[in-house]
Amino acid sequence: MHTSRVQNGMRATDDSAAPTMKHPSENRPQEVLAGLVERVTYHNAENGFCVLRAKARGHRDVVTVVGHAATIAAGEWITASG
């Protein structure tokens, strides 16, 4: 789930003016998580922001997933990256 980022409070309008420095998280590879939603802790229907508890592949404990989804319910299968 990526959107365009504003760096240093300014958005570049011309590719030649785009900042060359990247946020430290952009230098790391994306991590992918897939699993079953156990509980929807919070969901804002206006903007899709949600906090989920999911039983993820490769994880013993339930994990917290934060992101955006138009609709989401317990029992759904999700795939997230970030």
TITIPA-857623 format. One record per atom (N, C-alpha, C, CB): atom name; residue number from 1; x, y, z. Coordinates in pm, 1 decimal, always signed. Glycine has a CB too. Example, Ala and Ser with C-alpha at 12.3 -4.5 7.8 and 13.67 -1.06 7.14 Angstrom:
<pts>
site/pos/xx/yy/zz
N/1/+1319.0/-569.0/+780.0
CA/1/+1230.0/-450.0/+780.0
C/1/+1320.0/-330.0/+780.0
CB/1/+1130.8/-447.3/+904.6
N/2/+1285.0/-225.0/+708.0
CA/2/+1367.0/-106.0/+714.0
C/2/+1290.0/+3.0/+787.0
CB/2/+1408.4/-59.8/+572.5
</pts>
This chain:
<pts>
site/pos/xx/yy/zz
N/1/+83.6/-116.2/+0.0
CA/1/+0.0/+0.0/+0.0
C/1/+88.6/+123.1/+0.0
CB/1/-95.4/-0.5/+120.0
N/2/+110.1/+176.2/-115.8
CA/2/+196.3/+293.1/-124.2
C/2/+122.5/+409.8/-185.7
CB/2/+321.3/+262.0/-204.7
N/3/+151.4/+525.8/-136.7
CA/3/+101.1/+648.4/-195.6
C/3/+220.5/+737.8/-219.1
CB/3/-6.0/+717.7/-104.8
N/4/+202.7/+845.2/-294.5
CA/4/+314.0/+937.2/-314.2
C/4/+346.5/+1002.8/-181.3
CB/4/+280.8/+1044.0/-422.3
N/5/+473.0/+1024.1/-158.0
CA/5/+515.3/+1079.6/-30.2
C/5/+561.2/+1223.2/-46.1
CB/5/+626.7/+995.3/+30.5
N/6/+537.3/+1297.4/+56.9
CA/6/+585.8/+1434.8/+63.4
C/6/+714.7/+1430.3/+144.5
CB/6/+478.5/+1533.3/+127.6
N/7/+822.9/+1478.1/+85.2
CA/7/+950.7/+1476.6/+154.9
C/7/+990.3/+1618.3/+191.5
CB/7/+1059.6/+1410.3/+68.9
N/8/+1036.7/+1634.4/+313.0
CA/8/+1081.2/+1763.4/+363.9
C/8/+972.1/+1869.1/+350.4
CB/8/+1206.8/+1808.4/+290.6
N/9/+845.4/+1827.8/+355.2
CA/9/+735.2/+1921.6/+350.5
C/9/+706.3/+1977.1/+212.6
CB/9/+762.1/+2032.6/+442.3
N/10/+776.5/+1930.7/+108.1
CA/10/+755.0/+1982.8/-27.0
C/10/+730.0/+1867.5/-122.6
CB/10/+876.1/+2066.9/-74.0
N/11/+639.7/+1887.0/-216.2
CA/11/+613.4/+1787.0/-319.5
C/11/+676.8/+1835.9/-449.1
CB/11/+459.3/+1761.7/-337.6
N/12/+753.4/+1749.2/-510.1
CA/12/+820.6/+1786.3/-634.5
C/12/+718.5/+1789.2/-748.0
CB/12/+936.4/+1687.5/-667.0
N/13/+723.7/+1891.6/-832.4
CA/13/+631.8/+1901.5/-945.5
C/13/+701.7/+1868.3/-1076.8
CB/13/+571.4/+2041.5/-952.5
N/14/+833.0/+1865.1/-1075.4
CA/14/+911.3/+1838.1/-1194.6
C/14/+1009.0/+1726.6/-1159.6
CB/14/+985.9/+1966.7/-1245.7
N/15/+1023.5/+1625.8/-1246.7
CA/15/+1114.9/+1514.8/-1217.8
C/15/+1256.8/+1563.4/-1191.4
CB/15/+1115.4/+1415.6/-1333.3
N/16/+1299.1/+1669.4/-1257.5
CA/16/+1435.3/+1719.1/-1236.1
C/16/+1449.3/+1782.9/-1098.2
CB/16/+1473.2/+1820.6/-1345.2
N/17/+1336.6/+1822.5/-1037.2
CA/17/+1340.7/+1885.4/-906.0
C/17/+1313.8/+1784.6/-794.0
CB/17/+1239.4/+1998.9/-899.4
N/18/+1291.1/+1656.9/-829.8
CA/18/+1258.5/+1556.1/-728.9
C/18/+1377.4/+1533.0/-636.7
CB/18/+1216.3/+1423.9/-795.7
N/19/+1352.4/+1525.8/-507.3
CA/19/+1461.4/+1499.5/-413.6
C/19/+1518.7/+1360.0/-436.6
CB/19/+1412.5/+1514.1/-268.1
N/20/+1648.7/+1345.3/-418.2
CA/20/+1713.4/+1216.7/-441.8
C/20/+1726.1/+1134.9/-314.1
CB/20/+1850.2/+1237.8/-502.8
N/21/+1707.5/+1197.5/-199.0
CA/21/+1716.6/+1124.3/-74.0
C/21/+1588.0/+1046.0/-52.1
CB/21/+1743.5/+1219.8/+44.2
N/22/+1602.6/+923.4/-0.3
CA/22/+1486.6/+840.0/+26.3
C/22/+1468.3/+825.0/+175.8
CB/22/+1501.0/+702.5/-40.6
N/23/+1344.9/+802.7/+213.8
CA/23/+1313.7/+772.5/+352.8
C/23/+1382.0/+639.6/+386.9
CB/23/+1157.5/+765.7/+377.3
N/24/+1436.1/+622.9/+508.3
CA/24/+1506.0/+499.0/+542.7
C/24/+1423.7/+372.8/+518.4
CB/24/+1547.4/+503.5/+686.2
N/25/+1292.9/+378.3/+535.6
CA/25/+1210.5/+259.0/+513.7
C/25/+1203.9/+221.1/+365.9
CB/25/+1069.2/+281.7/+567.4
N/26/+1232.0/+314.7/+274.1
CA/26/+1228.5/+285.1/+131.9
C/26/+1351.0/+207.0/+87.4
CB/26/+1217.4/+412.9/+52.3
N/27/+1456.0/+205.3/+168.1
CA/27/+1576.8/+132.4/+133.4
C/27/+1566.9/-14.9/+171.4
CB/27/+1696.6/+195.4/+200.9
N/28/+1471.6/-49.4/+257.3
CA/28/+1454.1/-186.7/+300.2
C/28/+1357.2/-258.1/+207.6
CB/28/+1404.6/-192.5/+444.9
N/29/+1375.8/-389.4/+188.1
CA/29/+1280.6/-463.2/+104.1
C/29/+1144.2/-470.8/+170.9
CB/29/+1332.7/-604.9/+74.8
N/30/+1040.8/-479.3/+89.3
CA/30/+904.6/-490.2/+139.7
C/30/+885.8/-626.4/+204.7
CB/30/+801.4/-468.9/+26.2
N/31/+812.9/-628.6/+315.2
CA/31/+778.3/-753.3/+382.6
C/31/+633.2/-783.4/+349.8
CB/31/+801.3/-744.2/+538.0
N/32/+603.7/-909.0/+316.7
CA/32/+468.1/-948.5/+281.2
C/32/+413.5/-1038.9/+391.1
CB/32/+464.4/-1020.1/+142.6
N/33/+290.8/-1012.9/+429.3
CA/33/+225.0/-1088.6/+534.8
C/33/+89.9/-1133.3/+481.0
CB/33/+209.6/-1003.9/+666.2
N/34/+56.3/-1260.6/+499.3
CA/34/-73.4/-1312.6/+455.3
C/34/-136.2/-1389.5/+570.0
CB/34/-58.7/-1403.3/+329.2
N/35/-266.3/-1374.4/+587.4
CA/35/-332.4/-1446.5/+695.0
C/35/-480.7/-1419.4/+703.0
CB/35/-269.5/-1412.3/+824.5
N/36/-539.8/-1474.2/+806.6
CA/36/-683.0/-1467.7/+828.8
C/36/-714.4/-1362.4/+934.8
CB/36/-737.7/-1605.3/+870.9
N/37/-807.1/-1273.0/+903.8
CA/37/-846.6/-1168.7/+1000.0
C/37/-923.7/-1234.7/+1113.1
CB/37/-933.0/-1056.5/+931.5
N/38/-872.3/-1220.8/+1234.0
CA/38/-942.3/-1274.6/+1351.5
C/38/-1036.6/-1171.6/+1412.1
CB/38/-841.5/-1321.0/+1457.1
N/39/-993.5/-1043.4/+1409.1
CA/39/-1076.2/-938.2/+1468.4
C/39/-1047.5/-805.0/+1400.0
CB/39/-1050.8/-927.5/+1621.0
N/40/-1151.1/-729.1/+1373.7
CA/40/-1136.9/-592.1/+1325.5
C/40/-1142.3/-504.4/+1450.6
CB/40/-1250.5/-552.9/+1218.8
N/41/-1027.0/-454.3/+1492.3
CA/41/-1019.8/-372.1/+1611.8
C/41/-1079.5/-234.3/+1585.8
CB/41/-875.0/-359.5/+1659.5
N/42/-1051.1/-179.2/+1467.1
CA/42/-1102.2/-46.4/+1431.5
C/42/-1113.9/-38.0/+1279.8
CB/42/-1009.3/+67.1/+1486.6
N/43/-1219.9/+23.4/+1231.3
CA/43/-1234.1/+51.3/+1088.2
C/43/-1311.5/+180.5/+1069.5
CB/43/-1305.1/-65.8/+1015.3
N/44/-1252.6/+274.9/+996.2
CA/44/-1318.2/+402.0/+966.0
C/44/-1377.2/+390.5/+825.5
CB/44/-1217.4/+523.7/+976.8
N/45/-1507.6/+387.4/+815.6
CA/45/-1574.6/+370.9/+686.0
C/45/-1553.4/+489.9/+593.2
CB/45/-1723.0/+349.4/+707.0
N/46/-1523.7/+607.5/+647.8
CA/46/-1505.3/+727.2/+564.4
C/46/-1375.0/+723.6/+485.1
CB/46/-1508.2/+852.1/+651.3
N/47/-1265.8/+680.5/+549.9
CA/47/-1136.8/+682.2/+478.8
C/47/-1073.3/+544.3/+466.5
CB/47/-1040.6/+774.8/+549.4
N/48/-1134.6/+440.0/+522.6
CA/48/-1085.3/+303.6/+508.3
C/48/-976.1/+262.8/+605.1
CB/48/-1036.1/+285.1/+372.7
N/49/-930.5/+353.6/+690.0
CA/49/-823.6/+320.4/+784.3
C/49/-871.9/+208.0/+875.7
CB/49/-780.7/+446.0/+867.8
N/50/-784.8/+107.0/+896.4
CA/50/-825.6/-3.3/+982.2
C/50/-708.9/-59.0/+1063.2
CB/50/-887.5/-113.4/+898.8
N/51/-744.0/-116.2/+1176.4
CA/51/-650.8/-187.3/+1263.0
C/51/-708.4/-326.9/+1279.4
CB/51/-630.5/-114.2/+1403.1
N/52/-630.2/-426.7/+1240.2
CA/52/-677.4/-564.3/+1240.2
C/52/-588.4/-652.2/+1326.4
CB/52/-683.1/-618.7/+1098.1
N/53/-644.2/-760.9/+1375.8
CA/53/-567.6/-866.3/+1441.5
C/53/-581.7/-986.8/+1350.1
CB/53/-618.7/-896.5/+1590.7
N/54/-469.1/-1042.7/+1306.9
CA/54/-472.5/-1150.5/+1208.5
C/54/-381.6/-1265.8/+1248.6
CB/54/-432.3/-1098.0/+1071.6
N/55/-423.5/-1383.9/+1213.6
CA/55/-341.6/-1502.8/+1231.4
C/55/-265.0/-1518.0/+1100.6
CB/55/-428.8/-1632.5/+1266.4
N/56/-135.5/-1486.7/+1104.6
CA/56/-55.0/-1480.3/+982.8
C/56/+30.8/-1604.9/+964.9
CB/56/+33.5/-1356.8/+985.0
N/57/+52.0/-1641.4/+841.1
CA/57/+140.6/-1752.5/+807.9
C/57/+279.4/-1725.4/+863.7
CB/57/+146.7/-1774.6/+654.9
N/58/+338.2/-1825.7/+925.2
CA/58/+474.2/-1812.6/+975.0
C/58/+486.8/-1742.1/+1108.8
CB/58/+554.8/-1740.9/+876.0
N/59/+375.5/-1704.9/+1168.7
CA/59/+377.1/-1637.0/+1298.4
C/59/+295.4/-1719.8/+1397.6
CB/59/+320.4/-1490.8/+1286.9
N/60/+353.1/-1742.2/+1513.1
CA/60/+284.5/-1821.2/+1615.3
C/60/+168.2/-1743.1/+1676.6
CB/60/+383.0/-1863.5/+1724.9
N/61/+194.1/-1616.5/+1707.9
CA/61/+93.7/-1533.3/+1773.6
C/61/+14.5/-1452.9/+1670.6
CB/61/+160.3/-1438.9/+1875.1
N/62/-98.7/-1402.3/+1714.1
CA/62/-179.7/-1312.5/+1630.9
C/62/-102.4/-1181.5/+1615.7
CB/62/-323.0/-1287.7/+1694.1
N/63/-103.6/-1123.7/+1495.3
CA/63/-29.9/-999.9/+1469.0
C/63/-126.8/-885.3/+1442.9
CB/63/+65.5/-1017.6/+1349.1
N/64/-79.5/-763.8/+1465.8
CA/64/-158.0/-643.8/+1438.0
C/64/-120.8/-592.7/+1299.7
CB/64/-134.2/-533.9/+1546.4
N/65/-221.6/-562.7/+1220.0
CA/65/-202.3/-508.8/+1085.9
C/65/-275.0/-374.9/+1080.2
CB/65/-254.8/-608.0/+974.9
N/66/-204.6/-272.1/+1032.9
CA/66/-261.5/-137.9/+1019.0
C/66/-256.2/-101.0/+871.6
CB/66/-184.5/-32.3/+1107.3
N/67/-366.8/-53.5/+817.6
CA/67/-368.4/-15.8/+676.4
C/67/-500.8/+46.1/+637.1
CB/67/-340.1/-136.5/+588.9
N/68/-534.4/+31.4/+509.0
CA/68/-659.4/+86.0/+455.3
C/68/-731.8/-22.6/+377.3
CB/68/-632.5/+209.9/+364.8
N/69/-861.6/-33.3/+400.0
CA/69/-946.2/-127.4/+326.8
C/69/-1086.4/-67.8/+319.0
CB/69/-948.2/-269.1/+395.8
N/70/-1147.0/-74.1/+202.0
CA/70/-1281.0/-18.9/+184.9
C/70/-1379.1/-89.6/+278.6
CB/70/-1327.2/-32.2/+37.8
N/71/-1374.7/-221.6/+280.0
CA/71/-1454.2/-301.2/+373.1
C/71/-1366.3/-415.8/+421.4
CB/71/-1586.8/-354.4/+306.1
N/72/-1388.6/-460.4/+543.2
CA/72/-1310.5/-570.4/+600.2
C/72/-1392.6/-634.4/+710.9
CB/72/-1172.1/-520.5/+654.5
N/73/-1380.6/-765.2/+725.6
CA/73/-1455.5/-837.0/+829.7
C/73/-1372.8/-954.7/+880.0
CB/73/-1593.0/-886.4/+775.6
N/74/-1399.8/-996.6/+1000.8
CA/74/-1334.7/-1115.8/+1056.4
C/74/-1365.9/-1233.9/+966.0
CB/74/-1382.1/-1143.9/+1203.3
N/75/-1266.1/-1321.7/+948.7
CA/75/-1282.5/-1438.5/+861.6
C/75/-1230.1/-1418.4/+721.9
CB/75/-1425.4/-1475.7/+854.0
N/76/-1198.3/-1293.9/+683.7
CA/76/-1145.3/-1268.5/+549.7
C/76/-996.1/-1296.5/+544.1
CB/76/-1173.2/-1124.2/+507.2
N/77/-948.4/-1337.2/+427.7
CA/77/-805.9/-1360.2/+404.0
C/77/-745.4/-1229.6/+353.5
CB/77/-782.4/-1477.6/+301.3
N/78/-632.6/-1189.6/+411.1
CA/78/-567.3/-1065.0/+368.4
C/78/-423.3/-1092.2/+327.6
CB/78/-571.6/-959.3/+481.1
N/79/-373.0/-1005.8/+243.2
CA/79/-231.6/-1001.3/+208.9
C/79/-190.4/-855.5/+222.5
CB/79/-203.2/-1058.1/+62.9
N/80/-85.2/-831.5/+300.4
CA/80/-39.8/-693.9/+324.2
C/80/+109.5/-685.3/+298.5
CB/80/-72.9/-647.9/+469.2
N/81/+155.7/-568.7/+257.5
CA/81/+299.5/-546.1/+239.9
C/81/+334.7/-410.0/+294.5
CB/81/+340.9/-557.4/+91.0
N/82/+456.0/-400.5/+336.5
CA/82/+500.6/-272.5/+391.8
C/82/+633.6/-282.9/+458.2
CB/82/+400.9/-219.7/+489.2
</pts>
